[in-house]
Amino acid sequence: MLRPNQSQTNFFSVLYDRIPEDHLLKRIASAVDFSFINELVADSYCASFGRPAKEPELMAKLCILERLYNLSDVKVIEEANCNLAYLWFLGLNPDDPLPDPSLLAKFRTQRLKDISLDEILSEIVRQCVEKGIIKGTTLAVDATHTEANCKRQIPERIMKHLAAKVFAALEADHNGQLPVSIDTNIPDYKEIQDHKEAKRTMKEYLEKTVEAAEPLAGNVTKGVVEEVKDVLSDDKFMLQKGLRSLADRDARVGYKSKEDSFFGYKTEYTMTTDERIITAVKVHDGAYVDGTEFHELLEKTEEAGVKVEAVTADKAYFRKDILDELEQKKIESIIPVSSVVYHVNEDLFSYNKDSDEWFCRIGNRTVTKMRKTKKKDGKPYRVFVYTFDKEGCRNCPHREECMGRASGGRRFLIAENTPAYYQESQRQKSPEFLKKYRKRACEEWKNAEMKRFHGLARAIGWGLRSMTFQAKFTAIAVNLKRIANLIRENERRNAESIALISCLFLKIRIFRKLKIAV
């Protein structure tokens, strides 16, 4: 159950007078009221039974401190025990006990649901709008990548681990004894020179192992067998475009450029360009296509009370669904035209603007690009011809329905220019558009800040849920830091204005005295 809010009335609270009024945490507390967190998660607590729980506001503030200062669960408790500013921010007396670090993980997983984090972020943004901290009407959208907290592995190694997992499950179901009918001689894939042959050998062995284990399966083995079947049934797995780690099953391979790939997650977010405050966040695996869930980000931003009159983004967001939604809501689009994005089936193909490559639904990517001139109705027009990797197409399970009997790699023809985008491309050449588009650079600063100072460069846990908590608490932390800086800037400008006015009145008084004297 929840205990009554504690107050800082202890005798030792006089120590808090040593904290400077300009301290970051004091400026944050003066700008944002966190009491709403208790009401937000009250339904997840029992009102009258059980041991008194730690206050949700206190636990949420500890999670914010973690991301604000890039600390672990254990480290934030250690630091708070000897940092007066932390204790003051948490609303505790200097001699009050802090929760055990293990309670932070329980709070995130059992008390805070994904929707609660969105509501915390939205409420902070809403308070900023009400207090006049957020006045801008231009929204920037971008996605940044985060490396997984494990290494990507080849299919052979994963299948070896799965086989060992089946053995362990069988031993658990048979009192520590492995049935004699199970072949435990796992092939040494490292001795096989041909990579394709090694994958085929390991897959055949794993399938035979599962077939032999099914009749002997108990409660533990049944779950492992289903897990193995689920992995092998994914067409992307053998092509190294799906599952790449048993430790982190949600992480996927993505591309930052044509040659540079990463294994992990993508965090997509919207941010006001003037104040640089994040308004909404969504986390996806590394293979996510930028802009797919833009509608949800825009909707959450508007629900937080931010008035959106313009949206700026890079070429990856020049998509028909995004442009149509902005036009419908009468929001100005400040997104450069991407000449190779449309006239394709988005369920089958996706485009990566960083690496200038197309990807099919199985994960195969294009390897060559040529420009050609064709004629239609006697008029010439230019197109781009992308060619997919022939080896990838040859091994693709959907080859027949995609290519028929054609040989080599799939050829993909995209129109370079279309009449539908002509007016837009002309508008984007104007100095006014280019001036507005420069505001998009604020996303790059925010990406660097979150990665370099707040730990978003690498996941601290495993799985999409853990990554979601990390990314959203990071967004909340950088927002609070930015809000504190905006308040200090406003105070400085107000002080300068008062000083200027005082100086002006002083000059007037001096002038009047001199005039009277004369």
Disulfide bonds with the S-S distance in Angstrom:
none
